[in-house]
């Protein structure tokens, strides 16, 4: 059950729409039930304008705009990057660039093409003094190398973290926050759980990545920001700290980095 000052640092509003969820009423109900902030993540240019208009009408709903690794093979990439920067500049609720990153689990294009797309988006983030949101899957070493050589000026978030405590420490040393999604609650997620215990409380964020990765207690249901409560409860128990301490820390971290 949601509690006051809980937040969702990463979800996809229009992916909820694509799954025929009653997304606007769900989001409004979440805010009415105690959710303080929610960050809607864009990954391609198709719905940027609609998402900007949606966020403008809801207090506490913020946006990030960026290009997912799958966009790296686009034939119109230069113009799309120009459009991305325009959207970020005109959106008063935009607080980050992303999500962007490296994904070698899917066949999204070779490593060089993916890296170029990340570098160009970091350049945009630096021009606009915005943090970045990083997606990294099956690309731990390459992501660390890329970000160490192309450091975003305003820092950022490693979202849906799935690597080791040692990798988390390297990202933190580079100035990043580490965000955990509902998969941290899964029975076979021992590595993620070890990382979740290791991250300093002042660098920890939580997310749903909705409509994906529903927490274990509601696995099989379409995920939404209201289910962040399950991840908060699990994380407090995992770290053996009071729930209210976790809620306060995550809110402070979100505000420090993004607001």
C-alpha positions as CSV (number, residue, x, y, z in Angstrom):
1,X,0.0,0.0,0.0
2,X,1.4,3.4,-1.0
3,X,2.6,5.7,1.8
4,X,3.1,9.4,1.7
5,X,6.4,10.5,0.1
6,X,7.0,7.3,-1.9
7,X,8.0,7.9,-5.5
8,X,8.6,6.0,-8.7
9,X,11.9,7.2,-10.4
10,X,11.3,5.4,-13.7
11,X,8.2,4.2,-15.5
12,X,6.8,4.3,-19.0
13,X,3.4,6.0,-19.2
14,X,2.7,5.3,-22.9
15,X,3.9,1.7,-22.6
16,X,1.1,1.3,-20.1
17,X,-1.3,2.9,-22.7
18,X,0.0,0.4,-25.3
19,X,-1.0,-2.4,-23.0
20,X,-4.5,-1.0,-22.8
21,X,-4.2,0.0,-19.2
22,X,-6.3,2.8,-17.8
23,X,-3.1,4.7,-17.4
24,X,-4.4,8.3,-16.6
25,X,-6.7,7.1,-13.9
26,X,-4.1,4.8,-12.5
27,X,-1.6,7.6,-12.3
28,X,-4.1,10.0,-10.7
29,X,-5.1,7.4,-8.2
30,X,-1.4,6.8,-7.3
31,X,-0.9,10.5,-6.5
32,X,-4.2,10.6,-4.5
33,X,-2.9,7.6,-2.5
34,X,0.4,9.2,-1.4
35,X,2.8,9.0,-4.4
36,X,4.8,12.2,-4.4
37,X,6.8,12.0,-7.6
38,X,6.8,9.8,-10.7
39,X,9.2,10.1,-13.6
40,X,7.8,9.1,-17.0
41,X,10.6,7.9,-19.3
42,X,10.5,8.3,-23.1
43,X,12.6,6.1,-25.4
44,X,11.7,7.3,-28.9
45,X,10.4,10.4,-30.6
46,X,7.0,9.1,-31.5
47,X,5.1,10.3,-28.3
48,X,7.3,13.1,-26.9
49,X,4.7,15.8,-27.6
50,X,1.8,13.9,-26.1
51,X,3.9,13.0,-23.0
52,X,4.8,16.6,-22.5
53,X,1.2,17.7,-22.6
54,X,0.2,14.9,-20.2
55,X,2.9,15.8,-17.6
56,X,1.9,19.4,-17.7
57,X,-1.5,18.6,-16.3
58,X,-0.3,16.6,-13.2
59,X,1.6,17.9,-10.3
60,X,4.4,15.5,-9.3
61,X,4.6,13.9,-12.7
62,X,7.9,14.7,-14.5
63,X,9.4,13.6,-17.8
64,X,12.7,12.4,-19.2
65,X,13.2,12.2,-23.0
66,X,15.9,10.1,-24.7
67,X,16.7,7.4,-27.2
68,X,16.9,3.7,-26.3
69,X,19.7,1.6,-27.8
70,X,17.3,0.3,-30.4
71,X,17.3,3.8,-32.0
72,X,21.0,3.6,-32.9
73,X,20.4,2.3,-36.4
74,X,17.9,5.0,-37.4
75,X,18.6,6.6,-40.7
76,X,17.3,9.9,-39.4
77,X,19.4,10.0,-36.2
78,X,20.8,13.5,-36.6
79,X,17.4,15.1,-37.1
80,X,16.0,13.0,-34.3
81,X,18.7,14.1,-31.9
82,X,17.9,17.7,-32.9
83,X,14.3,17.1,-32.1
84,X,15.2,15.5,-28.8
85,X,17.0,18.6,-27.7
86,X,14.1,20.8,-28.8
87,X,11.7,18.7,-26.8
88,X,13.9,18.8,-23.7
89,X,14.2,22.6,-24.0
90,X,10.5,23.3,-24.4
91,X,9.3,20.8,-21.7
92,X,9.1,22.5,-18.3
93,X,8.7,19.1,-16.6
94,X,11.8,17.5,-18.2
95,X,14.3,16.8,-15.6
96,X,16.6,14.2,-17.2
97,X,17.8,12.9,-20.6
98,X,17.1,9.2,-21.2
99,X,16.8,6.5,-21.1
100,X,19.9,5.8,-23.1
101,X,22.6,3.1,-22.9
102,X,24.1,-0.2,-24.0
103,X,22.1,-3.4,-24.5
104,X,23.9,-6.5,-25.8
105,X,21.1,-8.8,-24.8
106,X,19.0,-7.8,-27.7
107,X,20.2,-7.3,-31.3
108,X,19.9,-3.5,-31.3
109,X,23.0,-2.7,-33.4
110,X,26.7,-3.1,-32.8
111,X,28.5,-1.7,-29.8
112,X,30.0,1.2,-31.7
113,X,26.6,2.5,-33.0
114,X,25.1,2.2,-29.5
115,X,28.0,4.0,-27.9
116,X,27.8,6.9,-30.4
117,X,24.1,7.4,-29.6
118,X,24.9,7.5,-25.9
119,X,27.8,10.0,-26.4
120,X,25.6,12.3,-28.4
121,X,22.9,12.3,-25.8
122,X,25.4,13.0,-23.0
123,X,26.5,16.0,-25.1
124,X,22.9,17.2,-25.1
125,X,22.5,16.6,-21.4
126,X,25.7,18.6,-20.7
127,X,24.5,21.5,-22.9
128,X,21.2,21.6,-20.9
129,X,22.7,20.8,-17.5
130,X,20.5,17.8,-17.0
131,X,21.4,14.4,-15.5
132,X,21.1,11.2,-17.6
133,X,19.3,7.9,-17.2
134,X,21.3,4.9,-18.2
135,X,20.1,1.5,-19.4
136,X,22.7,-1.2,-19.3
137,X,22.0,-4.9,-20.0
138,X,24.7,-7.5,-20.6
139,X,27.1,-4.6,-20.9
140,X,28.6,-4.0,-17.5
141,X,32.3,-3.5,-18.5
142,X,31.5,-1.5,-21.7
143,X,29.1,0.8,-19.8
144,X,31.6,1.5,-17.1
145,X,34.3,2.3,-19.7
146,X,31.9,4.4,-21.8
147,X,30.8,6.5,-18.9
148,X,34.2,6.9,-17.4
149,X,35.4,8.4,-20.7
150,X,32.2,10.4,-21.3
151,X,31.1,11.6,-17.9
152,X,27.8,13.5,-17.7
153,X,28.3,16.9,-15.9
154,X,25.1,16.6,-13.9
155,X,25.5,12.9,-13.0
156,X,22.7,10.5,-13.5
157,X,21.0,7.2,-12.6
158,X,21.9,3.6,-13.5
159,X,18.3,2.3,-13.8
160,X,17.0,-1.2,-13.1
161,X,20.4,-2.2,-11.7
162,X,21.3,-5.8,-12.4
163,X,25.1,-6.1,-11.8
164,X,27.4,-6.8,-8.8
165,X,28.1,-4.7,-5.7
166,X,31.6,-4.0,-7.2
167,X,30.0,-2.6,-10.4
168,X,27.6,-0.5,-8.3
169,X,30.6,0.9,-6.4
170,X,32.3,1.9,-9.7
171,X,29.2,3.7,-10.9
172,X,28.8,5.5,-7.6
173,X,32.5,6.6,-7.8
174,X,31.6,8.2,-11.1
175,X,28.8,10.2,-9.5
176,X,25.8,8.0,-10.4
177,X,22.8,7.0,-8.3
178,X,21.7,3.3,-8.4
179,X,18.0,2.5,-9.0
180,X,16.4,-0.9,-8.3
181,X,13.2,-2.2,-9.9
182,X,10.7,-4.9,-8.9
183,X,13.1,-7.6,-10.0
184,X,15.1,-7.1,-6.9
185,X,12.3,-8.9,-5.1
186,X,12.6,-12.1,-7.2
187,X,13.7,-15.3,-5.5
188,X,16.6,-15.9,-7.9
189,X,17.9,-12.3,-7.9
190,X,20.6,-12.9,-5.3
191,X,23.2,-10.8,-7.1
192,X,20.9,-7.8,-7.4
193,X,19.9,-8.2,-3.8
194,X,23.6,-8.2,-2.7
195,X,24.1,-5.0,-4.7
196,X,20.9,-3.5,-3.2
197,X,22.4,-4.1,0.3
198,X,25.7,-2.5,-0.7
199,X,24.6,0.8,-2.1
200,X,25.0,3.7,0.3
201,X,21.6,5.0,1.4
202,X,22.3,8.4,0.0
203,X,22.8,7.0,-3.5
204,X,19.7,4.7,-3.6
205,X,16.6,5.1,-5.8
206,X,13.6,2.9,-6.5
207,X,11.5,2.4,-9.6
208,X,8.8,0.2,-11.1
209,X,10.0,0.3,-14.8
210,X,6.2,-0.1,-15.3
211,X,4.5,-1.8,-17.1
212,X,7.4,-4.2,-16.8
213,X,9.0,-6.1,-13.9
214,X,6.1,-6.3,-11.4
215,X,7.3,-7.1,-7.9
216,X,7.1,-10.7,-6.8
217,X,3.9,-10.4,-4.8
218,X,2.1,-9.1,-7.8
219,X,4.1,-10.8,-10.5
220,X,1.9,-11.6,-13.5
221,X,-0.1,-8.4,-13.2
222,X,0.5,-5.4,-15.4
223,X,2.9,-3.2,-13.4
224,X,2.2,0.4,-12.5
225,X,3.6,3.1,-10.2
226,X,1.3,2.1,-7.3
227,X,3.2,-1.2,-7.0
228,X,6.4,0.6,-6.0
229,X,5.1,0.1,-2.4
230,X,6.1,-3.6,-2.7
231,X,9.6,-2.7,-3.6
232,X,9.9,-0.2,-0.8
233,X,8.7,-2.7,1.7
234,X,11.1,-5.4,0.4
235,X,14.1,-3.1,0.3
236,X,13.5,-1.9,3.8
237,X,13.4,-5.5,5.0
238,X,16.5,-6.5,2.9
239,X,18.5,-3.6,4.3
240,X,17.0,-4.0,7.8
241,X,16.1,-0.4,8.2
242,X,12.7,1.3,9.0
243,X,10.5,1.8,6.1
244,X,10.1,5.5,6.9
245,X,13.9,5.9,6.8
246,X,14.0,4.4,3.3
247,X,11.1,6.6,2.1
248,X,12.8,9.7,3.3
249,X,16.2,8.8,1.9
250,X,14.9,8.0,-1.6
251,X,12.9,11.2,-1.7
252,X,15.9,13.2,-0.6
253,X,18.0,11.5,-3.3
254,X,15.5,12.1,-6.0
255,X,15.2,15.8,-5.1
256,X,18.9,16.3,-4.8
257,X,19.7,14.8,-8.3
258,X,16.6,15.8,-10.3
259,X,14.7,18.8,-8.8
